[in-house]
Amino acid sequence: MAVGFITGRIGADRTSKILDFCFEEAKREDKKPIYILVPEKFTYEMEKGLSEKLEDEKNIDPNFRIRVVSFSTLSKIVFTNVGGLKERRLTTSARSLLTFKAMDMVSKDLITFKSDDFKMGFVNNIMDMIIEFKQNDFSVSDVFSLTENVKNESLKFKMQDLYNIYKSYENLIEKKYFDTEDTLNIFAQKLDDFESIKGATIFVDEYMDFTPAQYLVIEKLIYFSKNIYFSLLTDFKNLHSKMNMFLRSNSTILNIKNICEKYNIPLLENISLSNESYYNSKDLSFLEKNIGTFSPKPYSKDSENIRILKFKNIYDEVSFIAEEISKLVKIKGYRYNDITLCMRSLDEYSYIIERVFDDYNIDYFLDEKISIMENPIVILILSILDMKDKNYSYDSVFRYLKSGLTGVSDEDIFLLENYVIANGIKGNRWFDESWDKSIVHSIEEESDDEKLVKINEIKNIVITPIKNLHDKLKGRNTVKDICKYLYEFTLEIGLFDRINNLVMNFQNEGNLYKAKEYSQVWGSFTAVLDEMVEFMGEEKIAYSKFINLIKTELENIELGIVPPSKDEVFITTVDRMKKPSTKIAFVLGVNDGNFPKNIVDNDLISENEKESLKTMGFNFSNNNLLKTTDEQFLSYKTFSIAKEKLYITFPISDLEGKSLLVSRFVKKIKFIFGNLEVVSIDYLKDFSIMDIFETFSKERLYQILVSNIEALNSNKLSENDKFNFREIIDFLIEDKDYKYKIEILKDKLNYKKETENIKDYTSFLYESGNVSISKLENFMRCPFSYFISYGLRAKEREVYDFSPADYGTYCHKIFDDFFKGVFENNIDWNTIDREFIQREVEKLTKKMSEKSNFILESSPKYKYFSTITQKNIVESIEIMAEQVRRGNFVPTGFETAFGDESIKPITYTLKNGKEIKLAGKIDRIDVFKGENFDFLRIIDYKSSKRDIDLNQVYAGLQLQLFVYMNAILSSNKERYKPAGLFYSDFTTNFVGFETYSKMLDMNDESYHSEKLKKNKLTGFVIKDMELLKNLDRTLDADNLTSEILPIKLKSKGQEIGASTLGLTTDEFEIVNEFVLNKTKDICEEIYAGNIDIKPFRYKNKKPCDYCKYKSICRFDIKHNKYNNIKNLLTKDRPNEIFELMNLENKEKRGEK
């Protein structure tokens, strides 16, 4: 009976030494077993190592004595032989379930932890706390004692809650179940009766330390064994130091020595193994000796096998590593199995590694525990439960549908999704017998969508099984019933068969990872249902609580997948890294916060609280000191694992562009190796011609070409670079997958980011020839935007919302119907007051709300908005009515369309023979009937402030009012004359006050006057004194400034003031003729195929700021130009713009 230690630093082959001892012992006549005790996760590696040793003929085990075991498997052997464990051992998910139940049972007694906290994550925190109690051998009575003696009130309440939960948990499992820690206690007791262990030889490997519960077993193993050897990663120095990076191993040695002293068991001579033979590179060997010390020594020579590389981001980092691995394998002769990638966390790297390594056809194994929460099977299950809980919200329903496991095609899902978004479908509307609203909805349209029948068919297929399930779930059900209904639902939608088909497809494609994952997830889901039925089956449970419960259960499940292939790059995290054959190591993400990792105190009992409890004699095995030394140890292990080459890499920013700092270990390594420099790698530039053919993936080559288009066009490349790019093009064009891409890319050489002319397609794209004025203005805003909108007819997805455009259309409709009613009923404007306006607006809004697709009646939110909008409309109409009353112009035309039989369209024949008809709709026409002529005032409603700007008229951006006036005048040239062109802003501008006292001083008349000034019509009048006084009858010698129009008189009302905004009759004729010519010129450009990316720019205004197509055109100031609009209205030359217009008019008429 003796205890020995086998120690050594990284690279010392302790496992091989253990196996050699095993075979020496196996050759003896003794038939007692030889146990190799390792953690569960290392049993596979140990058995593989044992098998490889057995291939050597000198290694024999004639009596099959050698057995690889973990605590779990050894306990099963003991219980099988001596009995004593009738209770069932709990799985992690079952333990979580019972923790949840224990918390729920005492929820009313809890002070610190409220039932609202019983969600995913928190239950696991409580479970971890119970595990920590048991690992540290704290009984329920111990925790109660703590509760009684703690002085700090906050900690006292917390410990009281934990005591209540712990006690409840223990009552639940008493005489029924055992968890891992309880099993260890019984295991230790039953070892007394297990004869095979007495005189056995035991080797313990891959442990750093043990929990108090495990020490109970270790103590018995030491006592009963013939000899027991502990293999520990340590240099066997400074055993009592608290800041030693081998603190865990050293503490284990001291604890085992104490056990030996307790039983007077002798210690064998320590076997300290050297790691000199491990390293093939002297600089790596030197690094291992110094990286973990506080005062490292500098290396006397240059390092040739360590590289420190920095990259712009994670993607560049991984891409370079993929190329380097390809070089190492294809050129240097290494195998994938020789290479290890390690990092702090796989979460931020795994998906990039998968994508990049697949491009390079690199075989790899991701050593990660896969959470099942993002697996489509679990997404489908949780979504179907969330639907009912979240009132069939868009997210819950389409998360279910987009799981890919419902049997509904993607095309049908997208069709249904568009309809649901457009009509705001949620809640009970999903269960309507049929949907009758159109995808396209507006105030003026009620058209049936031709796809509506199809949409209803899809809806019924989707909702029928959901309705069947949720009908069963009505009321308060038992856990057993809910589990049963949920499983029946999966059968109804054919989920099991669909998963089987997926697994077979994955296997046929060679994707064994996915095949295994989907198989395990389905098995885990059904196992969770079984456990829930077993532990809580007959309990009635609130639906929301059941959802939290099953989410907690599923969250605890992680999938471990054994690598299906031998020759693979091993990708792991620093805390799971165990690969002694690593010749080349890539350490990724060596940034501050990763190496070393920041210590965060997230335990329910904080570090300070643990220190407080320690004074009462309760020691927790896990503390911040251990976490700190663990970080030292993990960093040491990470930078020491490579035998031949070490690559240390880090990005300087994450994928969102946030800066990242370099780890202090980089500075330390640079100090050790004075010749080392941090090399910055530009992923898209740093390559040679040999790389093109030997290591680069085709996708990488294509990306290089794309990223260097600008450089190729600039002719700034060297001849060598040009040769390289020609070689890449010639290489890729031979590949069928890239040939088409390269042809497109070659067209972009000498690319100026200009669009091609589409003249040959205009007759097809713009076939009708009917053009509105707003379309022409949109073309002048940006030809490319016009092409996308009216040529390709691209539309944003219809969303169930009351947009600013909907608001404008709604108000237009109310104004139109109101004014039309006044006119048709011959109501005197002088009799119209606010009460009348309110009454009429209420009638009109009520009439509109009766439409089936009227959004403002769909919810309390929109009803409130409707009330506010109605008040604003009343305010606007009251102002408009006053504007009418103050003049002699009477509204007679409303939403007047031109382009039909009543008012003929403006027509052209273009150069290509295309017939063009200009059409439009005039919001309002006011008429003053004179003796010989009828004078017309055109008004266009706008939802924002707008005024006529002749610079924009000249540029073709403001043609609407002039074209409208021209169309009406042309319908009766002998009778009609222009009086004014105006915009009416129906977003009421309210009167502001500088101070409260000024508001009190203003009387009603002054307030009304100010309100009219704030909301006067904008635009141009025709500068004729007689007309002006008919436009506003209040103008006279005492009132020179109009409150309703942009008119100001002078000379006691006898002359028109300079600040009056308008045109003389001659100026109007010039502008009117110019505008008509401009509309024709624009039509010529449209049908000539101009789709230039050339938006206007005027006084810092650009249409790009609000353009919904900017993600398509990708306007780039380096390659594109603005259509800059000049300011021609200057004080020095106020008439220049009229001169230019007149000059162009003469040119059009053929005059010189």
BATORGU-77164 format. One record per residue (C-alpha): residue in three letters; x negated, z negated, y. Coordinates in steps of 0.05 Angstrom, whole numbers, plus 5000, padded with zeros to 4 digits. Layout:
ALAXZY ...
This chain:
MET500050005000 ALA496650245064 VAL498050605129 GLY493851165158 PHE493851575221 ILE492152305227 THR491052455300 GLY488653035341 ARG489853415405 ILE493354095412 GLY490254575363 ALA488154055313 ASP491554285249 ARG494653615229 THR500153945189 SER495154335146 LYS491453675134 ILE497853345111 LEU499353925063 ASP492253875034 PHE493353125022 CYS500053284990 PHE496853754939 GLU491253264925 GLU496452724911 ALA500853214871 LYS495153334821 ARG494952604802 GLU498552344740 ASP503351934783 LYS510452214782 LYS512951854844 PRO515552324898 ILE511452564957 TYR515752595020 ILE514052985083 LEU518552685136 VAL519653135197 PRO525153215249 GLU531153635227 LYS529154225272 PHE522254275240 THR524354265167 TYR524555025164 GLU517555095193 MET514754565146 GLU517854875084 LYS515155555105 GLY508155255113 LEU508754915045 SER510755575012 GLU504855935044 LYS500155395017 LEU503055474947 GLU500856204947 ASP493755944939 GLU492555824864 LYS488655184876 ASN494754854908 ILE499354634853 ASP505154144847 PRO506154104772 ASN511453564774 PHE515153834836 ARG513853184873 ILE513153474943 ARG519553464984 VAL520653625057 VAL525853155086 SER528752915152 PHE531852245163 SER538552565148 THR536652895083 LEU532752285059 SER538751835073 LYS543152305032 ILE538252254973 VAL538451494978 PHE546051444983 THR546851934926 ASN542451504881 VAL544550804901 GLY551350904934 GLY553650474992 LEU556250995041 LYS563451125027 GLU565151245100 ARG564551945128 ARG558852125175 LEU561152375243 THR559153045271 THR557353095345 SER564153405362 ALA567852865322 ARG563852335358 SER565752645425 LEU573052655403 LEU573051925385 THR569551755450 PHE575152105487 LYS580351725447 ALA576751055458 MET576551185533 ASP583851375534 MET585950745496 VAL582750285548 SER583750725609 LYS588450215642 ASP583149675637 LEU577550085668 ILE575249925738 THR569550395754 PHE571350985709 LYS578251255723 SER582351695676 ASP581752275726 ASP574352305708 PHE575852435634 LYS573753165636 MET568353605607 GLY561553295619 PHE563752585635 VAL566152445564 ASN559252685540 ASN555852215589 ILE559751625560 MET558051865490 ASP550651905508 MET551051195535 ILE554050945469 ILE548551305431 GLU543250985475 PHE546350295462 LYS545950425387 GLN538950725389 ASN536550105425 ASP540249665375 PHE545149385426 SER551449135391 VAL558249065423 SER556948325431 ASP550248475464 VAL553648915516 PHE558948375527 SER553347875539 LEU550348345590 THR557148395624 GLU557747645629 ASN550847515657 VAL549948085707 LYS550147845779 ASN550748515815 GLU558148645823 SER557749405819 LEU553549375756 LYS557948835727 PHE564249265733 LYS560549865704 MET558049455645 GLN564949175635 ASP567849875630 LEU562450085582 TYR563649455540 ASN571149615535 ILE569850335515 TYR564250145466 LYS568749625433 SER574550115429 TYR569950635398 GLU567250145345 ASN574349935327 LEU576150665316 ILE570450805268 GLU570450125233 LYS570850205157 LYS572550945164 TYR566551315194 PHE559251235209 ASP555351575263 THR547951745259 GLU545351065284 ASP549950675238 THR547651105181 LEU540450925196 ASN542150185193 ILE545550245125 PHE540050725103 ALA534750195118 GLN538649675078 LYS539650125018 LEU532250295013 ASP531549614980 ASP535249884919 PHE532150574918 GLU526750544864 SER523851234877 ILE521451034946 LYS517350464917 GLY510450724906 ALA511951404938 THR506951744983 ILE509851925051 PHE507252365107 VAL510752335174 ASP509552935220 GLU512053235286 TYR514652575313 MET512152285378 ASP516051635374 PHE522151325341 THR528450985363 PRO529550245346 ALA534550465293 GLN529350945262 TYR524150395264 LEU528549995216 VAL527650555166 ILE520250655182 GLU518949915171 LYS521949965100 LEU518250605085 ILE511650275105 TYR513349665062 PHE515350034999 SER510850644999 LYS504250714963 ASN501151025024 ILE504251285087 TYR500751735138 PHE503151845209 SER501052505240 LEU501052415316 LEU499052865374 THR494152415411 ASP486652335422 PHE487151605398 LYS484151355464 ASN486650875517 LEU492350655471 HIS494750125520 SER494750555582 LYS501650655614 MET499751305649 ASN496751665589 MET500052335574 PHE500152125501 LEU504051495518 ARG509551615466 SER504651735409 ASN500251155430 SER506150685434 THR508250905365 ILE501350735338 LEU501650045369 ASN508649925341 ILE506550135271 LYS500449685275 ASN505049105293 ILE509249255231 CYS502949265189 GLU500848595217 LYS507748315202 TYR507048485127 ASN499448435122 ILE499049175105 PRO492049465111 LEU490450045157 LEU486650645130 GLU481050945171 ASN483851395225 ILE483052135211 SER481552455277 LEU481653215274 SER477853675320 ASN481054275352 GLU474654665365 SER476055175312 TYR482955315340 TYR480655665403 ASN477556355400 SER475856305474 LYS471355785504 ASP474955775571 LEU481555615537 SER478255055498 PHE475454775563 LEU482254825596 GLU485454415540 LYS480353855551 ASN481453825626 ILE488554035644 GLY491353355626 THR486152935662 PHE486752655733 SER479652865750 PRO478253535715 LYS471253825711 PRO469754525737 TYR467855055686 SER460755285693 LYS462256005674 ASP467356535693 SER473956525657 GLU475557185623 ASN481757005584 ILE486156675636 ARG490157065688 ILE494456785744 LEU499557285769 LYS504957255822 PHE510957715831 LYS516357855881 ASN521857605836 ILE523657425764 TYR525458135745 ASP518558405765 GLU515357815728 VAL518957965663 SER517958725670 PHE510458645677 ILE510158185617 ALA513958695575 GLU508859225595 GLU503058765580 ILE505958595511 SER506659345497 LYS499259445515 LEU497058855473 VAL500859105412 LYS499759855419 ILE492659855445 LYS489459185428 GLY492459135358 TYR496058475365 ARG502558335329 TYR508858095363 ASN508357465322 ASP501757295357 ILE505257245424 THR509356675454 LEU513156655519 CYS514855965544 MET518355715607 ARG521855105633 SER528955375623 LEU531655985588 ASP537955985630 GLU534956365688 TYR530556825646 SER534156985581 TYR538957525605 ILE533257885643 ILE528657835582 GLU534058125537 ARG535258725583 VAL527858885597 PHE525258765526 ASP530759205497 ASP528559755545 TYR521459695517 ASN523859635445 ILE520258975437 ASP522458545378 TYR523557835401 PHE526957185383 LEU530156735436 ASP529356025412 GLU535455755446 LYS541555355428 ILE547355805446 SER553255475479 ILE559755755452 MET563355655519 GLU561756365542 ASN563256695475 PRO569357155480 ILE572956785424 VAL572656125462 ILE574356475528 LEU580556755496 ILE582656075466 LEU581555685530 SER584756215573 ILE591156215533 LEU591555465544 ASP589655505618 MET595256015630 LYS600755515620 ASP596954975657 LYS595355425717 ASN602155755722 TYR599756425695 SER594956535752 TYR591257195758 ASP584656895735 SER587356555673 VAL591357165649 PHE585957685660 ARG580357235634 TYR584457235570 LEU585557995571 LYS578358155588 SER575657755530 GLY575858415492 LEU579358095433 THR586758205449 GLY587358905421 VAL589459185489 SER585159765512 ASP580959715576 GLU584860285608 ASP591459915596 ILE588459265622 PHE586159595687 LEU592959925697 LEU596459265687 GLU591358905732 ASN592459395790 TYR599959285786 VAL599358525782 ILE594658505842 ALA598958985883 ASN605358585871 GLY602657875868 ILE605157755798 LYS604357035774 GLY608256465745 ASN615056615713 ARG614857335738 TRP610557485677 PHE616757345635 ASP621557805673 GLU625058275627 SER622158855665 TRP618258975729 ASP621359455778 LYS616759435838 SER612160015853 ILE604659965855 VAL604960285924 HIS609059835968 SER610359846042 ILE615859696091 GLU617960416094 GLU617060616020 GLU621160445959 SER618660985913 ASP618460865838 ASP611760915805 GLU611561415748 LYS607160935709 LEU612060355713 VAL614860475643 LYS607860465615 ILE606159825654 ASN612359475625 GLU610359685555 ILE603459385564 LYS606358755595 ASN611058645536 ILE605458745485 VAL601158235522 ILE606457715539 THR610557685474 PRO605557275433 ILE603956855494 LYS611356705505 ASN612156525431 LEU606356025437 HIS608455715503 ASP615755645480 LYS613155225423 LEU608954805470 LYS614754595514 GLY615553845520 ARG610853315494 ASN607653505428 THR603053165378 VAL595753395374 LYS597253655304 ASP603054085329 ILE598954385386 CYS593154555339 LYS598054865290 TYR601455285344 LEU594655505371 TYR592255735303 GLU598856105290 PHE597856465356 THR590956715335 LEU594156985271 GLU599757325310 ILE594857715354 GLY590457885294 LEU584457515322 PHE581257345254 ASP581458075230 ARG578758315297 ILE572857825293 ASN571358055222 ASN571158775245 LEU566458595303 VAL561858215256 MET561558825209 ASN560059285268 PHE554558825293 GLN551458815223 ASN551859575217 GLU548359635285 GLY542959155262 ASN544958635313 LEU544558035266 TYR544357535323 LYS551257735348 ALA554057785278 LYS551757075263 GLU554156815330 TYR561357085323 SER561856825251 GLN559456135272 VAL563956095333 TRP570256235293 GLY568255725241 SER566655215296 PHE573455325329 THR577355215264 ALA572954605249 VAL574754305317 LEU582154405303 ASP581254055236 GLU577653465268 MET582853395323 VAL588353375271 GLU584452875229 PHE582752385285 MET588652465332 GLY593752885295 GLU599952445300 GLU598752235373 LYS603152535426 ILE598952805483 ALA600053095552 TYR598453845554 SER593153785608 LYS589753225570 PHE589653655507 ILE586154205546 ASN580853715571 LEU580053465500 ILE578954135466 LYS574254365523 THR570153735512 GLU569953865438 LEU567854595445 GLU562754435499 ASN558853995450 ILE557854555400 GLU551354945403 LEU549455495356 GLY542555515325 ILE540456185296 VAL534556265249 PRO530256865267 PRO532157435220 SER525457805226 LYS518257565218 ASP514357985268 GLU517557795335 VAL515357545402 PHE517356815404 ILE520956615468 THR522155875479 THR522155295527 VAL516354815537 ASP520054235504 ARG521754635441 MET515155005436 LYS512054945366 LYS508155555343 PRO501155415319 SER499556155308 THR500056315382 LYS494256755401 ILE497056965468 ALA501556545512 PHE505356755574 VAL507656165615 LEU513156395661 GLY516056085724 VAL510155645740 ASN513355405805 ASP514054745839 GLY519854365807 ASN518554685740 PHE511454465726 PRO512153885729 LYS519753825728 ASN522853395781 ILE525252735751 VAL532652635765 ASP536151995749 ASN542952225722 ASP544251675672 LEU550651255678 ILE546150655683 SER540850815735 GLU533450665730 ASN534050085779 GLU539849795739 LYS535849855674 GLU530149475707 SER535148935726 LEU537748895655 LYS530548875629 THR529648195662 MET535247945617 GLY531548175555 PHE534848845544 ASN529849415541 PHE532050145544 SER527250605507 ASN528251175556 ASN525951065628 ASN522751425686 LEU515751225666 LEU516651565599 LYS519852165633 THR513852225679 THR508652185624 ASP512952665583 GLU512253175639 GLN504753085638 PHE504753185563 LEU509253805563 SER504954135616 TYR498753975577 LYS501754265513 THR504254885549 PHE497555085581 SER493654915517 ILE497555295464 ALA494155975471 LYS488256115424 GLU485656755457 LYS489156935522 LEU493356555573 TYR497756885626 ILE500456425680 THR505856765720 PHE510656575776 PRO515456915824 ILE515256775898 SER522756845905 ASP528856815861 LEU533757385851 GLU537657165913 GLY531457215956 LYS530356465965 SER522956275970 LEU519655905912 LEU513355495917 VAL507655525867 SER506354945820 ARG500654465833 PHE498054625764 VAL496055315790 LYS491654985842 LYS488754525788 ILE487055105742 LYS483855475800 PHE479554865814 ILE477354845741 PHE475755585740 GLY472655755807 ASN472756505794 LEU480256545783 GLU484556855837 VAL492056925841 VAL493357665833 SER499657945866 ILE502858475822 ASP507159015853 TYR511559215795 LEU512959915822 LYS505960095844 ASP500659765801 PHE499860225742 SER495260755715 ILE496461435683 MET494861135615 ASP500460635624 ILE505461205630 PHE504461445560 GLU502260805525 THR506460225549 PHE511860395599 SER519060455578 LYS522661085601 GLU527260665643 ARG521260365678 LEU518461055693 TYR525061285720 GLN525460665765 ILE518460815791 LEU520561515810 VAL526861285845 SER523160745884 ASN517861245908 ILE522461805931 GLU521061646004 ALA513461635992 LEU513862305955 ASN517762616012 SER512962356065 ASN506962716034 LYS502762086045 LEU500762015972 SER493862155946 GLU492662745900 ASN491762265842 ASP498561935857 LYS501862615862 PHE498862805795 ASN501462155764 PHE508562285789 ARG508363005764 GLU506362745696 ILE512162245696 ILE517062795714 ASP514463265660 PHE514662705609 LEU521762475624 ILE524863165631 GLU523463275557 ASP527962685539 LYS535262865529 ASP537662205559 TYR533562295623 LYS533463055632 TYR539863065675 LYS537562465716 ILE530862795730 GLU534263445752 ILE538363045802 LEU532162665824 LYS528163315835 ASP533663545882 LYS532362925924 LEU525063095937 ASN524363266011 TYR531162936016 LYS533662796086 LYS539762396064 GLU544362936088 THR550863146055 GLU552063836030 ASN557164296061 ILE563664346022 LYS566464976054 ASP568165285986 TYR572664685969 THR576364556034 SER582364986016 PHE583164565954 LEU581763895985 TYR585863996048 GLU590864506020 SER597164346061 GLY594464516130 ASN598763976161 VAL594363536203 SER596062906242 ILE592562726307 SER590162066278 LYS586662456222 LEU582962886274 GLU580762266311 ASN578361966245 PHE574262586231 MET570762496298 ARG569461766282 CYS565661986220 PRO566262656182 PHE563962336117 SER569161776121 TYR574462306134 PHE572262686071 ILE572562066027 SER579261856054 TYR583062516060 GLY578962976016 LEU577562545956 ARG583462095973 ALA579561465955 LYS583660845964 GLU582260105961 ARG585859735906 GLU592859545930 VAL593058795941 TYR599258365948 ASP598158156019 PHE600858236089 SER595058596122 PRO594158756196 ALA596359466180 ASP602759186148 TYR603858746209 GLY603259356255 THR608159766213 TYR613059186210 CYS612959086286 HIS613559836298 LYS619759856255 ILE623059276292 PHE621459576360 ASP624160256339 ASP630659976311 PHE631759526371 PHE630760056424 LYS634660556384 GLY640460066379 VAL640459946454 PHE640560696467 GLU645760886415 ASN650460316437 ASN649460496510 ILE647459786529 ASP645359676601 TRP638159426603 ASN640058956660 THR644658576613 ILE639358456560 ASP636757746561 ARG632457326513 GLU638557076475 PHE640757796461 ILE633757986439 GLN633257396391 ARG639957546360 GLU638358286349 VAL631358146322 GLU634257646272 LYS639158176248 LEU633658696240 THR628858226203 LYS634458006157 LYS636158726141 MET628858876125 SER628258256081 GLU633658526035 LYS628759046009 SER626358875939 ASN618958925956 PHE619158556022 ILE613158086020 LEU615257636077 GLU620757336035 SER616357225973 SER613656525986 PRO614155936035 LYS607456156065 TYR609956846081 LYS616756586105 TYR613156156155 PHE608956746176 SER615357156183 THR618156626230 ILE611956646274 THR611957406274 GLN619257416294 LYS617756966354 ASN612057426375 ILE616558036369 VAL621857706412 GLU616557546464 SER613958266464 ILE620858586469 GLU622658126527 ILE616558376564 MET618159106545 ALA625259016570 GLU622858756637 GLN618159356642 VAL624059816631 ARG628459446681 ARG623259506736 GLY623160266734 ASN627860856731 PHE625261096664 VAL630060986606 PRO627860966533 THR631261556497 GLY626561756441 PHE624361296384 GLU619561476328 THR620462186351 ALA617162666302 PHE614463336323 GLY612663866272 ASP619764006247 GLU625464436272 SER627363986332 ILE620463966363 LYS615964516337 PRO608864346315 ILE602664566351 THR599865126309 TYR593165486303 THR590166026261 LEU582965846244 LYS577266326237 ASN577966316161 GLY585366506168 LYS587965806152 GLU594465636186 ILE594264936218 LYS600264536240 LEU599163926284 ALA604563406271 GLY605762696291 LYS610662146309 ILE611561876379 ASP613261146382 ARG617461186446 ILE619361686499 ASP622061436566 VAL625561936612 PHE627061946686 LYS632062486702 GLY630562806769 GLU634463346805 ASN630363926778 PHE625963616725 ASP625963076672 PHE619762646677 LEU616862376613 ARG613161726597 ILE609861696528 ILE608761006499 ASP604760846436 TYR605060146406 LYS598559806388 SER597059136356 SER590759046399 LYS588559196470 ARG587359946481 ASP586260376542 ILE584961106555 ASP577561266563 LEU576061986584 ASN569161936552 GLN572661836485 VAL577662376501 TYR571862856513 ALA568762646446 GLY575262756409 LEU576462026394 GLN582661936439 LEU587162546433 GLN593662236410 LEU597462116474 PHE595462786505 VAL597463176443 TYR604062796440 MET605562956513 ASN603663686502 ALA608363746442 ILE614263466482 LEU612763876544 SER612064506502 SER619064406473 ASN622064526543 LYS616864756593 GLU621964916646 ARG624964216647 TYR619763706626 LYS614163436669 PRO609062886653 ALA609462206687 GLY604961766646 LEU601461636580 PHE601160906559 TYR599260406505 SER603559786495 ASP599959206463 PHE605158816425 THR600558236409 THR602957816468 ASN597457556514 PHE599556866538 VAL598056576606 GLY592156106609 PHE590855536656 GLU584255266679 THR586854566687 TYR593054166668 SER594854066742 LYS594854816755 MET599754896698 LEU604354376729 ASP603854706798 MET606255386772 ASN613755516777 ASP617755946730 GLU617556556775 SER609956526781 TYR609156416706 HIS613657026692 SER609557446741 GLU602957236708 LYS605657386639 LEU607558096660 LYS600658206690 LYS597457976625 ASN601558466584 LYS602159076630 LEU602159766600 THR595260096597 GLY593660826603 PHE594461376656 VAL599761526707 ILE600662196740 LYS598362076812 ASP604562266849 MET607361766900 GLU614561926884 LEU613361856810 LEU609661196818 LYS615560876854 ASN620261106799 LEU615560816747 ASP615860146783 ARG621360046835 THR618459386858 LEU612659746893 ASP613459736969 ALA609759547032 ASP609858817012 ASN608258926938 LEU602459406931 THR600259226860 SER604659346800 GLU605558776750 ILE607459256694 LEU602959866703 PRO595760026725 ILE598160216795 LYS595559976862 LEU597760256929 LYS594760206999 SER596560357071 LYS602859937066 GLY605060307004 GLN604161007032 GLU597961206993 ILE595461146922 GLY589660656916 ALA583060836884 SER583960316829 THR590260646803 LEU588760916734 GLY591261616726 LEU590562366736 THR592762846788 THR597163416764 ASP591163886765 GLU586763396727 PHE592263296675 GLU592664046664 ILE585164076654 VAL585063496605 ASN591263746569 GLU588264436557 PHE581664136536 VAL585063676486 LEU588764256453 ASN582264646448 LYS578764036420 THR583863946365 LYS582664666343 ASP575064576344 ILE575763956301 CYS580064336251 GLU574864886249 GLU569564366231 ILE573864046178 TYR575364706143 ALA568164936152 GLY566364376104 ASN562863886150 ILE562163206115 ASP556062956153 ILE554462216151 LYS554662186226 PRO558961626256 PHE559961576330 ARG556461056373 TYR559260866441 LYS557360256481 ASN554959896418 LYS561560056383 LYS560760376314 PRO566160526262 CYS561160296208 ASP562459566228 TYR569359596196 CYS568760196150 LYS571060086078 TYR566760666053 LYS559960426078 SER557960226007 ILE558860965988 CYS555161306045 ARG549760776052 PHE548260976124 ASP540760906137 ILE538160956208 LYS531661236180 HIS535061846152 ASN541861896187 LYS543761976260 TYR549361726303 ASN553862176343 ASN552161846409 ILE557561896462 LYS555061946533 ASN558161606593 LEU560362176639 LEU564361736687 THR559161516737 LYS559861316809 ASP555061856830 ARG558962416796 PRO566162166785 ASN568762876772 GLU563263106724 ILE567663016662 PHE573163446692 GLU568063976710 LEU565463986639 MET572464016610 ASN574364576657 LEU568064956640 GLU569564916566 ASN576765126579 LYS574465746616 GLU569665916559 LYS575465866510 ARG579566336554 GLY573766816558 GLU572466696631 LYS565566626662 
